[in-house]
Amino acid sequence: MRLMLHRNRRLPILFLLLFAPLYSQNLVPWKDPSPHTAQFATMDDGVRLEVLDWGGSGRAVILLAGGGNTAHVFDNFAPRLKDTCHVYGITRRGYGASTYRAADNAGERVGKDVLAVMQTLRLGKPVLVGHSIGGTELSAVANFNPGSIAGAVYLDAGYPYAFNNGKGPAMKEIMDLHGPQTPEPGESDLASFAALQKWQCKMDGFQMPESELRQLWESAPNGRVGKQREFPGSQLFMQIMTKGEKYGKIPAPVLAVFAIPHLPDAWVTRSTDPAIHHAALTYYAKLDLLVNSQIKAFEAGVPAARVVRLRGMHYIFFSNEADVLREIHSFLRSLK
């Protein structure tokens, strides 16, 4: 499924050994420029989760990445929240530097992981902000322990794995949609991580932080980008997508931002191939119909939620950063 799999046909879900030295072309060790510290929280089954802390003052906010990403995907976004809150990020089990162990109920497990990190850090009623499949953790925590959080922010995350009262589309309907396949990066695009960022911007219209790309791709000693890493969390991801719990309520103050209508990828817009444009128009028309149906179900089932529609991309905090920041700040000010 194109929307929910986060374009992992190019950035597949992979396994990352604990941080290995990463080198640039002149062999100077690369250093993550994002102003965070990193620590690990140990779960009851022995899994160690990477927790990033960007600092800041005010209410605690925890950022939860979508499937296939790590907390480093927020390395540029998180510091822009520090003026009004203390910002943390959690890398889900089986991704990036976090270790992995299988679970019978993936949705319940990842929700308990978030609660355990909150307890480890002694955070009193933080706000959870989840992108895409991160909505599963938001809904799980809100249902398991509703008094533990002050609110939940769904960033294009309010899909059936996070809210399903039987009145919206089935997750399979969304997963079965397929649009034009993005071209793979060429040799020159893999010459360095800066080149890979430029390629991603040309393809998508936005680029991830270099730190996140280094989580997803190996780095050669000469500075070239190596092969894509494999994450064991792909098993957990698919379990949530296909067999996850059906959360029919969200007992917490909610802000839900949906990308609707969806903007096409940058490479599609530039393409001169009529077949690609036709395929893209067909895909986005079907996708927007399903998403509109899900939004209506969400609004009816969570009537107190603030639901915001933004013309943008699934990675809404990249494509519409200023709008998303404004909405989050407004939501935080509204909380008691």
TIVOKE-954960 format. One line per 3 residues: their letters; for each residue x negated, y negated, z of C-alpha. Coordinates in steps of 0.05 Angstrom, whole numbers, plus 5000, padded with zeros to 4 digits. Layout:
REM residues N
a> X:Y:Z; ...
//
This chain:
REM residues 336
mrl> 5000:5000:5000; 4970:4935:4977; 4997:4887:5030
mlh> 4985:4927:5093; 4921:4962:5075; 4883:4895:5073
rnr> 4852:4907:5005; 4813:4965:5034; 4806:4994:4965
rlp> 4747:4947:4963; 4732:4944:5037; 4753:5014:5059
ilf> 4760:5035:5131; 4692:5061:5152; 4645:5085:5208
lll> 4596:5036:5238; 4541:5059:5285; 4527:5012:5342
fap> 4494:4948:5319; 4433:4963:5276; 4383:4909:5258
lys> 4406:4870:5197; 4355:4836:5153; 4355:4782:5101
qnl> 4312:4781:5039; 4253:4753:5077; 4261:4805:5132
vpw> 4281:4754:5184; 4333:4787:5230; 4402:4760:5215
kdp> 4438:4728:5273; 4513:4719:5279; 4524:4643:5281
sph> 4593:4647:5313; 4592:4618:5384; 4614:4681:5421
taq> 4585:4730:5470; 4598:4804:5464; 4611:4857:5517
fat> 4643:4926:5521; 4703:4950:5560; 4709:5024:5576
mdd> 4777:5058:5568; 4804:5115:5611; 4785:5166:5556
gvr> 4713:5140:5552; 4722:5097:5489; 4682:5032:5491
lev> 4715:4972:5459; 4677:4911:5434; 4704:4847:5465
ldw> 4683:4779:5437; 4688:4716:5480; 4687:4649:5444
ggs> 4699:4610:5508; 4744:4550:5514; 4790:4524:5569
gra> 4862:4535:5585; 4907:4596:5575; 4874:4660:5552
vil> 4888:4680:5480; 4868:4749:5452; 4860:4757:5377
lag> 4874:4826:5347; 4851:4842:5277; 4888:4878:5222
ggn> 4872:4949:5200; 4802:4957:5171; 4776:4894:5204
tah> 4739:4879:5268; 4745:4821:5316; 4690:4787:5276
vfd> 4741:4771:5222; 4762:4714:5269; 4691:4686:5276
nfa> 4708:4622:5240; 4781:4617:5262; 4773:4630:5336
prl> 4730:4568:5353; 4785:4524:5325; 4830:4546:5382
kdt> 4780:4531:5438; 4805:4460:5449; 4868:4486:5484
chv> 4854:4558:5505; 4801:4609:5523; 4794:4655:5463
ygi> 4777:4729:5462; 4778:4782:5409; 4781:4858:5413
trr> 4755:4906:5361; 4803:4965:5357; 4777:5035:5373
gyg> 4744:5068:5313; 4723:5004:5280; 4659:4964:5281
ast> 4619:4972:5345; 4678:5003:5383; 4675:5078:5392
yra> 4730:5126:5376; 4772:5182:5404; 4835:5209:5373
adn> 4903:5200:5407; 4969:5236:5400; 5008:5170:5399
age> 4967:5118:5363; 5014:5059:5376; 5018:5073:5450
rvg> 4943:5084:5454; 4922:5019:5422; 4972:4981:5465
kdv> 4943:5013:5528; 4873:4994:5503; 4893:4921:5500
lav> 4924:4924:5570; 4860:4957:5596; 4817:4901:5568
mqt> 4863:4849:5599; 4855:4883:5666; 4780:4890:5658
lrl> 4773:4816:5643; 4825:4798:5696; 4866:4757:5648
gkp> 4931:4731:5677; 4987:4732:5625; 4948:4717:5561
vlv> 4979:4704:5493; 4967:4759:5443; 4955:4740:5370
ghs> 4955:4797:5321; 4944:4799:5246; 4979:4852:5204
igg> 4976:4920:5239; 4954:4882:5301; 5029:4871:5309
tel> 5033:4943:5334; 4991:4925:5395; 5033:4863:5407
sav> 5098:4902:5407; 5069:4959:5447; 5044:4914:5503
anf> 5109:4873:5502; 5149:4937:5512; 5102:4975:5560
npg> 5089:4916:5606; 5129:4855:5585; 5108:4816:5647
sia> 5035:4821:5630; 5035:4771:5572; 5060:4700:5563
gav> 5076:4708:5489; 5061:4743:5424; 5041:4713:5357
yld> 5052:4756:5295; 5008:4733:5236; 5041:4767:5177
agy> 5048:4824:5227; 5122:4830:5239; 5131:4890:5194
pya> 5165:4957:5210; 5105:4984:5249; 5116:4925:5297
fnn> 5191:4915:5293; 5242:4965:5266; 5315:4963:5287
gkg> 5338:5002:5226; 5363:4940:5189; 5301:4923:5149
pam> 5261:4963:5097; 5224:5027:5114; 5149:5021:5119
kei> 5143:5072:5063; 5180:5025:5015; 5127:4972:5026
mdl> 5069:5021:5024; 5093:5050:4957; 5086:4983:4922
hgp> 5023:4975:4880; 4998:4914:4844; 4939:4903:4796
qtp> 4874:4932:4822; 4820:4882:4838; 4754:4892:4800
epg> 4697:4921:4840; 4636:4877:4856; 4579:4882:4807
esd> 4505:4890:4820; 4494:4814:4823; 4552:4807:4872
las> 4515:4855:4919; 4448:4818:4915; 4462:4787:4984
faa> 4519:4776:5033; 4523:4704:5008; 4534:4731:4938
lqk> 4587:4780:4964; 4623:4722:4999; 4624:4683:4933
wqc> 4651:4744:4897; 4706:4752:4949; 4725:4679:4943
kmd> 4729:4686:4867; 4772:4748:4874; 4817:4730:4933
gfq> 4814:4655:4938; 4784:4659:5008; 4723:4690:5040
mpe> 4712:4727:5105; 4656:4707:5153; 4589:4739:5136
sel> 4590:4772:5204; 4653:4810:5185; 4626:4831:5118
rql> 4564:4858:5154; 4611:4900:5197; 4642:4930:5134
wes> 4581:4938:5089; 4512:4965:5102; 4451:4919:5094
apn> 4388:4941:5058; 4319:4919:5085; 4310:4873:5024
grv> 4374:4836:5040; 4418:4869:4988; 4487:4893:5007
gkq> 4489:4969:5013; 4547:5016:5011; 4613:5006:5048
ref> 4616:5035:5118; 4664:5089:5139; 4707:5080:5202
pgs> 4740:5139:5238; 4795:5091:5258; 4827:5104:5189
qlf> 4861:5164:5220; 4893:5121:5274; 4911:5068:5222
mqi> 4949:5117:5178; 4984:5148:5239; 5010:5079:5259
mtk> 5032:5063:5187; 5069:5129:5175; 5088:5157:5243
gek> 5086:5099:5291; 5138:5083:5343; 5199:5043:5322
ygk> 5200:4982:5366; 5270:4953:5364; 5259:4896:5412
ipa> 5203:4848:5432; 5216:4824:5503; 5168:4764:5503
pvl> 5166:4693:5474; 5149:4703:5400; 5121:4664:5343
avf> 5124:4703:5277; 5089:4674:5215; 5105:4709:5150
aip> 5070:4699:5082; 5131:4688:5038; 5131:4678:4980
hlp> 5064:4711:4968; 5010:4676:4929; 4975:4719:4876
daw> 4901:4734:4884; 4854:4683:4852; 4828:4732:4800
vtr> 4900:4746:4777; 4914:4672:4769; 4851:4663:4726
std> 4863:4726:4684; 4881:4718:4611; 4909:4789:4606
pai> 4985:4787:4598; 4991:4858:4626; 4957:4837:4691
hha> 5003:4777:4699; 5065:4820:4685; 5042:4873:4735
alt> 5028:4820:4788; 5095:4784:4778; 5132:4851:4783
yya> 5094:4871:4846; 5103:4805:4883; 5177:4800:4864
kld> 5190:4869:4894; 5146:4855:4954; 5180:4788:4970
llv> 5248:4821:4967; 5227:4873:5018; 5193:4821:5062
nsq> 5254:4776:5061; 5296:4835:5083; 5247:4849:5140
ika> 5247:4775:5161; 5324:4775:5165; 5322:4838:5208
fea> 5268:4807:5252; 5307:4742:5262; 5371:4781:5279
gvp> 5335:4828:5327; 5292:4775:5361; 5337:4714:5359
aar> 5295:4673:5407; 5233:4680:5363; 5206:4622:5323
vvr> 5199:4650:5252; 5157:4610:5203; 5153:4623:5128
lrg> 5090:4600:5092; 5074:4607:5018; 5008:4642:5024
mhy> 4970:4708:5027; 4972:4767:5074; 4909:4740:5107
iff> 4951:4680:5126; 4900:4653:5176; 4852:4645:5117
sne> 4899:4621:5062; 4939:4574:5108; 4891:4561:5165
adv> 4914:4490:5182; 4988:4511:5183; 4974:4572:5226
lre> 4932:4532:5276; 4987:4479:5281; 5040:4531:5295
ihs> 4998:4568:5347; 4981:4503:5383; 5055:4483:5383
flr> 5075:4553:5409; 5023:4550:5465; 5049:4481:5487
slk> 5120:4509:5490; 5103:4565:5540; 5115:4558:5614
//
